[in-house]
Amino acid sequence: MSERIARTVEISPADVGPCPFHEGYRAGGRFRVNVNTGAFRCRACGAYGGGILAFLMDRDRQVFPEVLARLARDWGGQP
């Protein structure tokens, strides 16, 4: 699932990239993704979460059932 975050945000080999929640880099802050767990955190704006569902809910401002339905459609399943 963390690969999906990496496809959404341009993540460097060090698992760091611009934050999708606050328009990129800010001084002293960076967006980091743990590729093993999918957890993410931005030191600049404080965005954080435990995986792809939290990431998509926050980024797209959708509730849990909406995110699940979209993921099912994306992966060829039924919503």
Backbone hydrogen bonds, N-H to C=O, Kabsch-Sander energy under -0.5 kcal/mol:
donor,donor_aa,acceptor,acceptor_aa,energy
4,R,1,M,-1.3
5,I,1,M,-1.0
6,A,2,S,-2.2
7,R,3,E,-1.8
8,T,4,R,-1.2
8,T,5,I,-0.6
9,V,5,I,-2.4
11,I,6,A,-0.6
11,I,9,V,-1.3
12,S,16,V,-3.4
15,D,12,S,-2.5
17,G,31,F,-2.5
19,C,24,G,-0.5
22,H,19,C,-0.5
24,G,19,C,-2.1
26,R,29,G,-0.6
29,G,26,R,-2.3
31,F,17,G,-1.7
32,R,30,R,-0.5
32,R,41,R,-2.8
33,V,15,D,-2.2
34,N,39,A,-3.0
35,V,33,V,-0.8
38,G,34,N,-3.3
40,F,49,G,-2.1
41,R,32,R,-2.0
42,C,47,A,-2.6
43,R,30,R,-1.8
43,R,41,R,-0.5
46,G,42,C,-1.6
49,G,40,F,-2.0
55,F,51,G,-2.4
56,L,52,I,-2.8
57,M,53,L,-2.5
58,D,54,A,-2.4
59,R,55,F,-3.0
60,D,56,L,-2.4
61,R,57,M,-0.8
62,Q,57,M,-1.2
66,E,63,V,-0.7
67,V,63,V,-2.0
68,L,64,F,-2.5
69,A,65,P,-2.2
70,R,66,E,-2.1
71,L,67,V,-2.6
72,A,68,L,-2.3
73,R,69,A,-2.2
74,D,70,R,-2.8
75,W,71,L,-1.9
76,G,73,R,-1.5
77,G,72,A,-3.5
